[in-house]
Amino acid sequence: MVRDQALLDRVSQDAKSHLLATLPAGLESDRYRTMLSDPSFQIFYHAPALILISGISQGPWVVEDCALAADNLMLAAYGLGLGTCWIGFAQSFLNTPEGKTALGLPATWLPVAPIIVGHPKTVPAPVPRKEPQIRWVG
Ligand SMILES: Cc1cc2nc3c(=O)[nH]c(=O)nc-3n(C[C@H](O)[C@H](O)[C@H](O)COP(=O)(O)O)c2cc1C
């Protein structure tokens, strides 16, 4: 858990530089490049806390376990009236030796889910539901 805003600012800067240097070419990347090139864009949206859910042991399901933990965290936070967002923009940098050092993570840990938590300023309108694609087999 990180609440130090100066540290989150630094990690945001470094994560943006890292992504800009490593993004592959493509339309989606162009959209991201525009966002990441904006000096006023802070990838953590100045949220008061970042919770970085990480795998601390080697195992075949470590990413799945962390993603489930993240989902539960997000639902529990919502139940308490808090807002969350998974910050994928932080992931590649946090998985570098520099990123782990920045947050004091042991080199063997695997950062999976950077989740910001805060008090929502507004309640977003529900998004339109997409029809599920269900294949009935048998
Ligand atoms: C793995 C993952 C990574 C994400 N990374 C970011 C991010 O870095 N920044 C951001 O603003 N939103 C991020 N989001 C949130 C999405 O942009 C989107 O708001 C959210 O998934 C809601 O999607 P919906 O509109 O389809 O319901 C991420 C979501 C997921 C699942």
The ligand as an SDF file (V2000), in Angstrom:
LIG
                    3D

 31 33  0  0  0  0  0  0  0  0999 V2000
   -6.3400   -4.9710  -16.5890 C   0  0  0  0  0  0  0  0  0  0  0  0
   -6.9150   -3.5730  -16.6060 C   0  0  0  0  0  0  0  0  0  0  0  0
   -6.0510   -2.4840  -16.6630 C   0  0  0  0  0  0  0  0  0  0  0  0
   -6.5570   -1.1690  -16.6610 C   0  0  0  0  0  0  0  0  0  0  0  0
   -5.6990   -0.1120  -16.6820 N   0  0  0  0  0  0  0  0  0  0  0  0
   -6.1810    1.1420  -16.6260 C   0  0  0  0  0  0  0  0  0  0  0  0
   -5.3030    2.2700  -16.5760 C   0  0  0  0  0  0  0  0  0  0  0  0
   -4.0770    2.1350  -16.5500 O   0  0  0  0  0  0  0  0  0  0  0  0
   -5.8670    3.5070  -16.5170 N   0  0  0  0  0  0  0  0  0  0  0  0
   -7.2300    3.6970  -16.5100 C   0  0  0  0  0  0  0  0  0  0  0  0
   -7.6720    4.8480  -16.4670 O   0  0  0  0  0  0  0  0  0  0  0  0
   -8.0740    2.6580  -16.5340 N   0  0  0  0  0  0  0  0  0  0  0  0
   -7.5820    1.3950  -16.5760 C   0  0  0  0  0  0  0  0  0  0  0  0
   -8.4330    0.3390  -16.5760 N   0  0  0  0  0  0  0  0  0  0  0  0
   -9.8920    0.6030  -16.4910 C   0  0  0  0  0  0  0  0  0  0  0  0
  -10.5220    0.5910  -17.8790 C   0  0  0  0  0  0  0  0  0  0  0  0
  -10.0410    1.6690  -18.6180 O   0  0  0  0  0  0  0  0  0  0  0  0
  -12.0520    0.7010  -17.7680 C   0  0  0  0  0  0  0  0  0  0  0  0
  -12.3830    1.9260  -17.2040 O   0  0  0  0  0  0  0  0  0  0  0  0
  -12.6610   -0.3660  -16.9320 C   0  0  0  0  0  0  0  0  0  0  0  0
  -12.1290   -1.6290  -17.3180 O   0  0  0  0  0  0  0  0  0  0  0  0
  -14.1870   -0.3520  -17.0740 C   0  0  0  0  0  0  0  0  0  0  0  0
  -14.4940   -0.8850  -18.3290 O   0  0  0  0  0  0  0  0  0  0  0  0
  -15.9680   -0.8670  -18.9580 P   0  0  0  0  0  0  0  0  0  0  0  0
  -16.2010    0.5440  -19.3930 O   0  0  0  0  0  0  0  0  0  0  0  0
  -15.8500   -1.8020  -20.1130 O   0  0  0  0  0  0  0  0  0  0  0  0
  -16.8690   -1.3450  -17.8770 O   0  0  0  0  0  0  0  0  0  0  0  0
   -7.9660   -0.9640  -16.5850 C   0  0  0  0  0  0  0  0  0  0  0  0
   -8.8210   -2.0780  -16.5360 C   0  0  0  0  0  0  0  0  0  0  0  0
   -8.3050   -3.3590  -16.5390 C   0  0  0  0  0  0  0  0  0  0  0  0
   -9.2630   -4.5270  -16.4680 C   0  0  0  0  0  0  0  0  0  0  0  0
  1  2  1  0
  2  3  1  0
  2 30  2  0
  3  4  2  0
  4  5  1  0
  4 28  1  0
  5  6  2  0
  6  7  1  0
  6 13  1  0
  7  8  2  0
  7  9  1  0
  9 10  1  0
 10 11  2  0
 10 12  1  0
 12 13  2  0
 13 14  1  0
 14 15  1  0
 14 28  1  0
 15 16  1  0
 16 17  1  0
 16 18  1  0
 18 19  1  0
 18 20  1  0
 20 21  1  0
 20 22  1  0
 22 23  1  0
 23 24  1  0
 24 25  2  0
 24 26  1  0
 24 27  1  0
 28 29  2  0
 29 30  1  0
 30 31  1  0
M  END
$$$$
